[in-house]
Amino acid sequence: MFTALSATSAAGQTPTALSAFAILMQMLRWADKRHPYCRMLIDSDLLGMEREDVIVGDYDPEEHEGTRVFDDAELREFARRLARSTLPVNAKLLMLIMVSTGKRIRETCMGEWASLNFETGEWTIPKEHAKNNRESIVYLSAFTLRLFHALRAISAGRYMFPARRHKGKKIERPITPNSISTAIRDRQVTPKDYKLNAVDWDILVLDGGRWTSHDLRRTAATTMQRLGVGESIIHRCLNHTAKKAKDAAVATDSIKLGRIYLRRAYEAEMRDAWKRLGTHLEQVMAVADTMPVLMAARGSNE
């Protein structure tokens, strides 16, 4: 299986191999938590595989990372178009929460209300939901907290973003990242790609080109940087590990004891970073036909 992926990489199709690897690892992590599949993985080292094990040659994934970032004009247009779309209200709020917190799509989709404290404005993301298997705390800005209040009014179950239906029946499970990614992609098609059953086929098209859910996270980080937030604080807000964050100050935090005892040491700086981001987004997005519509939304997601 992995040999086939390496062969794909060797053939010059490393991005394709890495995409397939990510999907495969997602499937294995799912299986590892469920019987009887987990028993099949007990003596296997598949879950320990890294993307570097698939890459053949000198391809560096970090050099090929996306660079798509929304500027203020695109943020404003993004909010306008999002409000006008026929997407469910919870999907709209999910995207706004992502761009105002910088959290990954999986971390956001899997959010549970029990992990959010409205009184303190803290959202705890458990390690089980994190890409790096590391718990993190988001100190919500007033802007993001209002988004969560609007979401709470239409989502009263266990999950912040519950799946609508499965095989025609209501079930208690979170929405999948793929469903959000597909919703974004299918609303950025050209007339050539248009299908008769498509809805809002170009409603999320922006001047800067196609974008994905991960670009919302990148936009949050870049906007923080533009607002004067230091790189080490941005990396902490994004819950980057030392491997990802090459900043020396962040590398220090990668030490196990540092992660335990320094967790609250940067709380004030992180709160300020998210506050700056939220205040800026509210100023940029608060146009007559956008935020009031979303904030007042109490519609159903059925």
Sequence and secondary structure as in RCSB ss.txt:
>XXXX:A:sequence
MFTALSATSAAGQTPTALSAFAILMQMLRWADKRHPYCRMLIDSDLLGMEREDVIVGDYDPEEHEGTRVFDDAEL
REFARRLARSTLPVNAKLLMLIMVSTGKRIRETCMGEWASLNFETGEWTIPKEHAKNNRESIVYLSAFTLRLFHA
LRAISAGRYMFPARRHKGKKIERPITPNSISTAIRDRQVTPKDYKLNAVDWDILVLDGGRWTSHDLRRTAATTMQ
RLGVGESIIHRCLNHTAKKAKDAAVATDSIKLGRIYLRRAYEAEMRDAWKRLGTHLEQVMAVADTMPVLMAARGS
NE
>XXXX:A:secstr
 HHHHHHHHHTT HHHHHHHHHHHHHHHHHHHTSTTHHHHTTT  GGG  GGGT  SS  GGGG       HHHH
HHHHHHHHHS S HHHHHHHHHHHHH   HHHHHT BGGGEETTTTEEEE GGGSTTS  EEEE  HHHHHHHHH
HHTT  SSBSSB S BTTB    B  HHHHHHHHHTTS  TTT  TT SSTTTT  TT    HHHHHHHHHHHHH
HTT  HHHHHHHTT  TTT   HHHHHHTSHHHHHHSTTTTHHHHHHHHHHHHHHHHHHH  TTSHHHHHT    
  
